[in-house]
Amino acid sequence: MPLFTCITCRVAFADGEIQRRHYKTDWHRYNLKRKVAEMPPVTAEVFQQKVLEQNAEAEAQQQSKTKTMNCQLCNKTFSSENAYSNHMSSKKHRELEIAKSKKEENMMRKGLSVEKVELEKQGIRKQNSASENADSSSNEDDDYDSDFEEEALEVTDCLFCPHHSVSLEDSMRHMTRSHSFFIPDLEFVVDLKGLLTYLGEKVGIGNICLYCNEKGKNFFSTEAVQKHMVDKGHTKMDSEGDAILEYADFYDFSSSYPDYDPSEENGSDEIERENTLAVDEQTLELCLPSGAKIGHRNLRHIYKQSLPPERSRHSKCNICLKLYGNAFEAIQNR
């Protein structure tokens, strides 16, 4: 019988050094676990085959996991199925899919080739990757900047939903009935079409909520800002305080003034002709209809002078000339 053996693995060794190294191998540890479970030991060849099979299975699982846990559209890789499923059902991912489909439809309508469409897809993926790296701590519910061109809403388009009307009146009727929208101080509006055009550009191009203006969160699509206004009940214009000054070009409140006289509007041309102001080119003085004169501010240093009253500098000489003149006339008369 050899002196150096391993009872667990049932092998013999030539010397004690080889036996001690054997005790540190994975094969010996594996047989120890089998011995505890009351299972027979395996040979070194069988153990090596099991190791190769396990490595191949782990590699296959890793490849399948990498393939299924990678979102090619968002260029993201997930470490668990739960995180991957949550991402696929997230609002951000769905909006990106919708934006991508719209982009592809627009490109195909313009007659672009399939190769250019693929290039655009790759460009979108690069943009998505750059935005994710720049803001990795953003919430999954934040709106995604699709960088697609937005168009202004027409006056016949609803500001809060995709509804399209035949005329401006029908559009206003729809927004009033469906979204309780109204224009504040409508009786003072002088350019209703211009006001609705401005609101359409604000929602369609600027993606700005009509009530939050630029004080709220940023939106990156017309659908997102419309959904926000409907969900939050912001289907109205912000007309409190100085906010109404934004729409001052479309209003005329002169009829609400206490001293307003409608007849003045008819005779305004005649009054302007009567009250024509004139400027003296030499003195630069403004002559008012009342006869008063107003000096130019460039000559204020002259008006500020305090001059003494005017007096004759040669009064005595004038008296002498008058006396001698009378005497000279008397001599000539002789």
C-alpha positions in Angstrom: 0.0 0.0 0.0 1.4 3.5 -0.8 2.0 5.8 2.1 0.5 8.9 0.6 -3.2 8.6 -0.4 -6.5 10.7 -0.5 -9.3 8.7 0.9 -11.9 11.2 -0.4 -10.7 11.1 -4.1 -9.4 7.5 -3.8 -6.0 8.3 -5.4 -2.4 7.6 -4.3 0.7 9.9 -4.6 4.4 9.3 -4.9 5.3 11.8 -2.1 3.8 14.0 0.5 4.3 17.3 -1.5 2.1 16.1 -4.3 -0.5 15.1 -1.7 -0.5 18.5 -0.1 -1.0 20.2 -3.4 -3.9 17.9 -4.2 -5.7 19.0 -1.1 -5.8 22.6 -2.5 -7.3 21.7 -5.8 -10.9 22.3 -6.9 -11.3 18.6 -7.7 -10.6 17.6 -4.1 -13.0 20.3 -2.8 -15.7 19.0 -5.2 -15.3 15.4 -3.9 -15.5 16.6 -0.3 -18.9 18.2 -1.1 -20.0 15.0 -2.7 -18.8 13.0 0.3 -20.9 15.2 2.6 -23.9 14.6 0.4 -23.1 10.8 0.6 -22.2 10.6 -3.1 -19.3 8.7 -4.7 -16.2 10.7 -5.8 -15.5 11.5 -9.5 -12.3 11.0 -11.3 -10.1 13.9 -12.5 -11.2 13.4 -16.1 -14.9 13.5 -15.2 -14.3 16.6 -13.1 -12.5 18.4 -15.9 -15.3 17.6 -18.3 -17.9 19.0 -15.9 -15.8 22.2 -15.6 -15.7 22.7 -19.3 -19.5 22.1 -19.6 -20.2 24.6 -16.9 -18.0 27.2 -18.5 -19.7 26.7 -21.8 -23.1 27.0 -20.3 -22.2 30.2 -18.4 -20.8 31.7 -21.5 -24.0 30.9 -23.5 -26.1 32.4 -20.7 -24.0 35.5 -20.7 -24.4 35.9 -24.5 -28.2 35.4 -24.4 -28.4 37.7 -21.4 -26.5 40.4 -23.2 -28.6 40.0 -26.3 -32.0 40.2 -24.5 -31.0 42.8 -21.9 -29.8 45.3 -24.5 -32.2 48.0 -25.9 -30.8 48.9 -29.3 -33.2 51.8 -29.7 -32.0 53.6 -26.5 -28.5 52.0 -26.6 -28.9 50.7 -23.0 -27.8 47.5 -21.4 -29.6 46.1 -18.3 -28.3 43.6 -15.7 -31.7 42.0 -14.9 -34.9 41.1 -16.6 -36.9 43.3 -14.3 -34.9 46.4 -15.2 -35.2 45.6 -18.9 -39.0 45.0 -18.7 -39.5 48.3 -16.8 -37.5 50.2 -19.4 -39.4 48.6 -22.3 -42.7 49.7 -20.7 -41.5 53.2 -19.7 -43.0 56.3 -21.1 -39.6 57.5 -22.4 -39.1 54.4 -24.5 -42.6 54.4 -25.9 -42.3 58.1 -26.9 -38.9 57.3 -28.6 -40.5 54.5 -30.6 -43.4 56.8 -31.7 -40.9 59.5 -32.7 -38.8 57.1 -34.6 -41.7 55.7 -36.5 -42.9 59.3 -37.4 -39.4 60.2 -38.6 -39.2 57.1 -40.8 -42.6 57.9 -42.3 -41.7 61.5 -43.1 -38.4 60.4 -44.6 -40.1 57.7 -46.8 -42.7 60.2 -47.9 -39.9 62.5 -49.1 -38.6 59.7 -51.3 -35.4 58.9 -49.3 -33.7 55.6 -49.9 -33.6 52.8 -47.4 -29.9 53.3 -46.9 -30.4 56.9 -45.8 -33.1 55.8 -43.4 -30.6 53.4 -41.8 -28.1 56.2 -41.5 -30.7 58.3 -39.8 -31.4 55.5 -37.3 -27.7 55.3 -36.4 -27.6 59.0 -35.9 -30.6 58.9 -33.6 -28.9 56.1 -31.6 -25.8 58.2 -31.2 -27.8 61.2 -30.1 -29.6 59.0 -27.5 -26.3 57.7 -26.2 -24.9 61.2 -25.8 -27.9 62.5 -24.0 -27.9 59.5 -21.6 -24.2 60.0 -20.8 -24.8 63.8 -20.2 -27.6 63.2 -17.8 -27.4 59.7 -16.3 -29.3 60.8 -13.1 -32.5 61.9 -14.9 -35.8 60.2 -14.1 -37.3 57.7 -16.4 -40.5 59.7 -16.6 -38.8 62.8 -18.0 -39.6 63.7 -21.6 -37.1 62.8 -24.2 -35.7 65.4 -26.6 -36.3 63.8 -30.0 -34.7 66.8 -31.9 -37.3 66.5 -34.6 -38.6 69.7 -36.2 -41.9 70.9 -34.8 -44.5 72.9 -36.8 -46.7 75.7 -35.6 -50.4 74.8 -35.1 -52.8 76.4 -37.5 -55.7 78.5 -36.4 -58.0 75.6 -37.3 -56.0 73.2 -35.1 -56.9 72.6 -31.4 -54.3 73.8 -29.0 -54.8 70.9 -26.6 -55.5 67.8 -28.8 -55.0 66.6 -32.4 -58.5 67.7 -33.4 -58.7 69.7 -36.7 -61.6 72.0 -37.5 -62.8 73.5 -40.8 -62.8 77.1 -39.7 -61.5 79.3 -36.9 -65.0 79.6 -35.4 -65.4 75.8 -35.3 -62.0 75.5 -33.7 -62.9 78.0 -31.0 -66.2 76.2 -30.5 -64.4 72.9 -30.1 -61.9 74.2 -27.6 -64.6 75.9 -25.5 -66.8 72.8 -25.3 -64.2 70.1 -25.0 -61.5 71.9 -23.0 -63.3 74.9 -21.4 -60.9 77.2 -23.1 -61.7 80.9 -23.3 -59.9 84.1 -24.3 -59.8 86.7 -21.5 -61.3 90.1 -22.3 -62.5 88.9 -25.7 -64.4 92.1 -26.3 -61.2 94.0 -26.4 -59.4 91.7 -28.8 -58.7 93.5 -32.1 -56.8 90.6 -33.9 -58.2 87.2 -32.9 -56.6 85.4 -35.8 -53.2 86.8 -34.9 -53.6 85.9 -31.3 -54.5 82.3 -32.1 -51.6 82.1 -34.5 -49.3 83.3 -31.8 -50.7 80.7 -29.4 -50.2 78.0 -32.0 -46.6 78.9 -32.5 -46.1 78.9 -28.7 -47.5 75.4 -28.3 -46.3 73.9 -31.6 -42.8 75.3 -32.0 -41.9 76.4 -28.5 -43.7 73.5 -26.7 -44.6 75.9 -23.9 -47.7 75.5 -21.6 -50.1 78.4 -22.0 -50.6 78.7 -18.3 -47.1 77.8 -16.9 -45.3 79.7 -19.6 -41.6 79.2 -19.0 -41.9 78.7 -15.3 -42.8 75.0 -15.5 -41.0 72.0 -16.8 -39.6 71.8 -20.3 -41.3 69.7 -23.0 -39.8 68.3 -26.1 -42.8 67.6 -28.3 -46.2 69.1 -29.1 -48.0 65.9 -27.8 -46.2 66.1 -24.5 -47.1 69.7 -23.8 -50.7 69.1 -24.9 -51.0 66.1 -22.6 -49.6 68.2 -19.7 -52.1 71.0 -20.3 -55.1 68.5 -20.4 -53.9 66.5 -17.4 -53.1 69.5 -15.2 -56.2 71.5 -16.3 -54.0 74.2 -17.8 -56.2 74.7 -20.9 -56.3 78.5 -20.3 -54.1 81.5 -20.8 -52.2 83.1 -18.0 -53.7 86.6 -17.7 -53.0 87.5 -14.1 -50.9 90.5 -13.3 -48.3 91.5 -15.9 -48.7 88.2 -17.8 -51.3 89.8 -20.0 -48.7 92.2 -21.3 -47.4 89.3 -23.5 -50.5 89.6 -25.6 -50.7 93.4 -25.6 -50.3 93.6 -29.4 -53.6 91.8 -29.9 -55.7 93.9 -27.5 -57.1 97.5 -27.4 -58.4 98.7 -24.1 -59.0 102.3 -25.1 -62.7 101.9 -25.1 -62.6 101.1 -21.4 -61.0 104.4 -20.4 -63.3 106.8 -18.4 -62.6 109.8 -20.8 -63.2 107.7 -24.0 -65.3 109.4 -26.6 -66.2 107.5 -29.7 -66.7 110.7 -31.7 -63.0 111.5 -31.2 -62.1 108.6 -33.4 -64.1 109.9 -36.4 -62.6 113.4 -36.1 -59.1 112.4 -35.1 -57.7 113.4 -38.5 -59.2 116.9 -38.3 -57.9 117.4 -34.8 -54.4 116.3 -35.8 -54.4 118.7 -38.7 -55.5 121.5 -36.4 -53.1 120.7 -33.7 -50.1 120.5 -36.0 -46.9 121.4 -34.3 -44.3 123.6 -35.9 -40.5 123.9 -35.2 -38.6 127.1 -35.8 -35.5 126.1 -37.8 -33.4 129.0 -36.5 -34.1 128.9 -32.8 -35.2 125.2 -32.7 -38.2 126.2 -30.6 -41.5 124.2 -30.7 -44.5 126.3 -31.3 -47.6 124.9 -29.7 -51.2 125.5 -31.0 -51.8 127.7 -27.9 -49.0 130.0 -29.0 -46.5 129.0 -26.3 -43.0 128.1 -27.3 -40.8 125.3 -26.0 -37.0 125.4 -26.3 -34.8 122.5 -27.4 -32.9 120.7 -24.7 -29.6 121.2 -26.5 -30.0 125.0 -25.8 -30.8 124.6 -22.1 -27.4 126.1 -21.2 -28.5 129.3 -22.9 -31.9 129.3 -21.2 -30.3 128.9 -17.8 -28.4 132.2 -18.1 -29.4 135.1 -15.8 -28.8 138.2 -17.9 -29.3 141.8 -16.7 -32.2 143.8 -18.2 -31.3 145.5 -21.5 -30.3 149.2 -21.4 -28.9 151.7 -23.9 -25.1 151.8 -23.7 -24.9 155.3 -25.4 -27.8 157.2 -23.9 -25.8 160.4 -23.2 -24.4 160.4 -26.7 -27.8 160.2 -28.2 -29.0 163.2 -26.2 -26.0 165.3 -27.5 -26.6 164.3 -31.1 -30.2 165.3 -30.8 -29.3 168.8 -29.4 -26.6 169.4 -32.0 -28.8 168.2 -34.7 -31.5 170.8 -33.9 -28.8 173.5 -33.9 -27.5 172.4 -37.3 -30.9 172.4 -38.8 -31.5 176.1 -37.5 -28.2 177.2 -39.1 -29.2 175.7 -42.4 -32.5 177.4 -42.3 -30.8 180.8 -42.1 
